[in-house]
Amino acid sequence: MVMDNSSHPRGSKTIRIPCTEEQYNVFLKNRKYFKNYIAELCESYPELFPELISEGYYLHGKTAASMKMNGLRLYRIKLSANGEVYTIAPSYIMPYMIGKVEAVEHALFLKKFDVPDWALTHIFGQNDMYWYRAGCALGRSSVVGTTVRSEDKVPQHIVVDEKHTKLQGEKVYVPITVGEHCFLGIDICQNADEKDLTEAYGVFSEEAKNVSKNYNPITTNTDGWGATNRAIQALFPRVTLILCFLHAFLKIRKTCKKDKVTLSSIKKRVWEAYSAGTKRMFSQRIRRLKEWAESYSFVSDTTKNKLLLLCANKDKFMLAYDHNSCHRTSNMIDRLMRIISKSLVNRQYFHGDIQSARLWLRSRVLLYNFAPLCTRSRKEKVGLHCPSKLLNGFSYSENWLENLMVCSSMAGRRR
């Protein structure tokens, strides 16, 4: 099976602006009103436009009439500085003119919950391939560039891990990066070795550096897999690797699940050590845990060895005390990875080529980042918040899909 790892988004020549259909209809009739609105947006949201627009631009006609959108034509502008031409598209129009946001937003929202394409066709019309392509088209955008609005919002403490899945019946791996409860990167590779993982996590690295040129996360939480650690260190030389404490406990629990008494004793002592407030206190508790492990009569030597291994990794766990906001466990990525796992089971894994699998994965995580959260999963009860809005503290539109359209267009120029 040939694995094609090319996933770099093409440069965007579309500037998508937040506006209503009524506003844009006025723009098409009143050029002065249009230019005034663009000037206001350039002042309020400069990140939506090319940097050179500050040196001036002029209108450059309109696009050809769209047959899909009843003859709609879009303004084009030409930059004075370098002559580049951009299309000004409204946020209520989907890319490739496949329809209006209001016509597809409910169907794409249901895709977040793995509703199959045939069911979307039954409810909303069109056809199965229309909904499949509408979803996968989202995956062409940069995940980091779309999700993170500005340089100072790129998470400095991240968590990485790999999900095992199948492509055409063969085992493949899905490296995932998360931060601030958002998916920040996802890719697919054939092997879990250093070379393939470096290339896969390199997609996140490149996209993050397009947003923040000198991006280097302060800490990265991993499960301790050697190839993962080496891949992250190759991409971010100054990063501090934090060993996941939860994975260490789960390895112990796996060896003595049936011995409830021993497991209860281990659980109490291990998490008591984890809750230590300082390095010194943590070190003392790990030392007492080791003494107890050496004197306790375990059911199996495997359990004892795993417990002693946790104690031997004391110095790796203690690094977390140098970084107050770092992730000591992989809880965040485990929760988000369950979403991907459930989706993969529902679709019976991947049966096409590597690129279609990659587009599906990227579109899936962007839907999670931008689609509204369940009200019961939010502390705030006002508005339909989504992970990207909670990360940035801002959205360009109250409509989640329009906000995604604007952000994805902005991300296309971050190269």
N, C-alpha and C positions, 0 to 999 in steps of 0.2 A: 504494500500500500504506500503510495507516494504522499508524503506530508508536505504541504505548501504552507510555510509559516509567514507569508507576506500578508500583513494586515494594516499597513499604514494608510490612514485616510488621505484622500486626495485633497488638494488645496481648494477651498471654497471661494467662489466668485459671487456668492449670494450674501447680501446683508438682509437679515430678517428682522424687521422692526415690530415692536408691540403696538398694534393698533386694531381698531374694529373695522368691520367691512364698510360701515357707513363712513368712517373717516377716510379710508382708502379711496372710496368712490369720489369723495370731495377732492382728494389729492389729484386724481386723474383729470379733474376739470379745472383745478386752480393750482398752477405751478408755484405761485408765490406762497400759498398756504403750505404746500408740500415742503418747500425749501426752508420755511420758518420752523416747521415741525422737525425736520432733520437737524437743524441748528440746535433746537432745544434738546434733542436726544444726544447729540454730540457732546453737549455740555453736561448733561445728567448721567449718561451712560457711555463714556468714550470707548469702553472695551468692546462695544458692539461694532465699531467701525475700524477700518484700517488706519494705522497711525498717520499716514500721509494725507488723510482727508483734511487735517488741520491746515494744510497748505493750499486748500481750495479744490473745488471740483465744479463741473458743469454738467447739465443734463445731456444725456446721450441717446435720446429717443426712447422708444419702448420696445419691448419684446414682441414677437409675433403673437397673434391672437391664439389663445389656447382652446383647442376643440373640446378638451375635457372640462374646461371651466367656463363654457358658454361665451367664448370669445374674450376672456379677460386678458388684458395686456398690462405688463409691469414696467415701471420706470427703470431706466438704466442711467448710471452716472459714470463719468470718466474723470479720474484723478488728474489734477493739473501737474502734479509732481512727476509721475512716471507713465501716465497715459493708460493705466490699467482700468478696465471697465468692470463695473459691478452691477448686478441686478438688485433692486430694492424690492423685496418680497414682504408682504404683510404676514403677521403671525397666524392669521386664521386660515392660511392656505398650507396644505401639506406639501412636502417636497415632491418634485416631479409632477406637480399638478394632479395628483391622484384624487383630490377631493378637498372639501373644507374640513377643518378640525372638528366642527360640531357633528359632522357626519360619521367620523371614525373614532372619536375619543372614547365612546362607551365600549366599542368593540375592543380597542387596544387596552382599555382598563381591564376588561375581562380576560385578556391574554395574560395578565399578571397572575391570574388564578388558574392558568392552564386550560382554559376553555378551548376545545379543539376548533379548528378552522371551519369544519363542516357545520358546527353548531352556530358559529358566528354568521355563516351564510344563511342558515335557516332563520335567524332572528333579524339580521340587518340587510340581507340581500347580497348583491355582488356575486362572487364565487370564491371557492376555497383558496385558489392561488392568489387572488387579490388580497386576502387577509394575511396569508403567509408572507407575501412580499411586503405588505405594509408594515408588518412587524419587523422583519429582518432588515428593512431599509434603515431602521433606527441604529442598527449595529455598525453602520459605516462611520458614525461620528466617534470622535475621541471620548473615551469614558471619563477621563480626568478633566479634559477641557470643557466638556459639557456639564459635568457635575459641579465643578469648583469655579466660582465666579472670578476670584482674584488671587493674586500670588500669596497674600497673607492668610488665605483660607485653606491652603493645601495642608492636610494633616501631617504633623511632624512625628507622630507615633502611630505606626501601622502594624497590621497583623497579616501574615501570609500563611498559606497552606495549599495543599493540592487535593483535588477531588478525583477519585478514580472512576472512569466510565468506559464506554465502549463506542467505537466507531467502526461500522461495518463488521461487527463481531470481534474486533481486535481491541485489546486493552489500550487505552490512552489516558492522559492525565490533564486535568484542568487546573492550572495554577491560578489562585485567586488572591487578590490584595484588597483589604478593607481598611477603613479609617473613619472615625467619627460616625459610625453606624451606616456608612455608605459603601457601596462597591466602588473601588477605585481602579481596579484592573482585573481582567480575566482573559485567558488565552487557552490554547489547547496544544499539547505536544505529545509525541509518540513515546518518549522515554522520560523517566524521572532521574536522569543523570545531570551532572553539572552543566554540560553544554546545552542541552535542550531547555533546562529550567532557566538558565541565564538568558537565553533567547526569548523565552516566554515571559519572564518577569521584566525583560528589557522593554517590552511594549509599554508596560506601566511606567517604567523609568523615563522613556522617551516622551510620553504624553505629559508626565508630571513636569519634566524640564521645559516643555513648551509653554507651560503656565508659569513656572518659576525657574528661571534659567539655571540657577545654582542649587537646585533642590537636592537635598541629601537628608533623609529622615534621621531624626535623633536616635530613635530606637525602632527595632522591628522584633515582634514576638514570633517565634517559630516553635515547631514541635521537636526540634533537635535533629531533623534529618540532615545528614552531612552535606548532600548535594544542594539542598535548599540554602543552608547557611553559606556555602561557598558562592552560590549564585548571587545572593543578596550582597555579600561583601564585595564581589567583583563589580557589581553595579553601583554600590554606594560604599566606597572605601571607609568613610568616617562613621558609619552606622554602628550602634551598639546592639548586639544581638541578645535578646532576653529569652531565656529558655522557659517554655510554658510549664508552669507548676501543675496545672490540671492534667496534662498528658502524663506527667510522672506519676500522679496518683492513680489515673485510670489504668496504667500498666500494672500497678500493684493490685488494684481491685480485680482485674481480670483473672489473676492467679488464685484468688480465694473467695470467689463469689458465694460458694456454697457454705463456707465456714462463717456464719453470721457473727459469731462471738469475736473471732479474730479480726474480721473486717471492721466491726464496730470499734474495736480498740485501736486499730491502725488509723481509721478515719478520724477519730477524735484527736489523736496525737499529731497526725500530719497536718490537719487544718488548724490546729492550735499553733503549730510552728508557722504556718502561712500568715496567720493574723498578727504576728509580732510587729510591733510598731517601729522598731529600729534594727539596724544591722546587728548590733551587739545582742539584742534580745533574740533575733532570728538565729544567730549563730549558736547561742546557748541552747535554744530549744531543739535545733537540729542535732546538737551534740548529745542531748539527753535522749532524743529519738533513736540515735544510733546505738547508744548504750542499751536502751530497752530492746531494740531489735536483736542485738547480739545475745541478750540473756533470755529472750522469750522463746518458748518452744513452739515453732511454727509447724503447720501441717505439712508444708513442702519447703524445700530449699529454694525453690523458684521465688516464692513470696518473699522470703528473707533477702534474697539477692536483689530483688527489685527495690525493696525498701532501703537496703544499704546503698544501692545505686543513686537513689534520690538524695541520700545524705552526702554521697560523694560529689554530687553536683551543687553543693551548697554555694560555692563561689559564683557560679553562673546565675543562680537565683538571686543572690545578693546584689547583683548589678542593678536590679530594679529599684533599689533604695536610693540610687543616685539620680533617679528621674521620676519626679512625683506623678507625672501624667502618663507614664508608660503603661502598657498592658502586661500584667503579670501572668495572665492566662489567655487562652484563645477563645474565650466565651463569645466575643463579638463575631468572629469569623465563623464559629461553629453554628451560631444562630442563622447567619446569612447563608451559610453553605447548605443548611437543611432545605432552604428554599430552592436552590439549584438541584439538590438531590431529588426532591419531590418532583420537580419539573421533568428531570431526566427519566425518572421511572414512569411518569405519566405518558411521555412520548416514546417510551421504549428505546431510549438512547438514540444514537445518531446512525442514519442509514445512507446519507449522501456523502459529499466530499468534505474535505477539511475546511474549505472556505465557508461553505454553507453552515457548518457546525459552529465556526467561529462567529459568524454574523448572528446566528441565533443566540449564542451565549452573551454577546455584547448587547444585543437588543434587550435580552431578558434582564440584565442588571440595570440598564438605563430605565426600563419600565419600573423596576423596584425603586430606584433613586428618585423618580419624579412622580409616580402615581400616588394618590392620596393614601395615607395610612388609616387603618381602622381606628375609630374614635376610642376604643377600649385600650389601644396600645399607646395612646398619647397621654401625657400629663396635662397638656393644655386642651381645652374643649372648644376653642374658638377657631373656626376655619378648618379647612382640609389641609393639614400640614403634610409634607412629604420629607424624606430624609435630606434631599438636597436643599430644601428651604430651611430646614433646621440647621444645616451645616453653614449656609451662607447668611442666614438671617434675612433673606430677601428673595423675592421672585419678580420677574418682569411682568407677569400676568397672573390673574387669579385663576385662570384656566390652566390646569397642570400641563396639558398637551401643548398649548400655545407657549408656555414657559419653556418646555422642552425643545420646541422648534426654534425659539430665539437662541437658547443656549447652544444647541447643536450647530447652528449657523456660525455663532461666535467661535466655537471650538475649531471649526474648519480652517480658520485663519491663524490658529496658534501652531505654527510650524517652524 
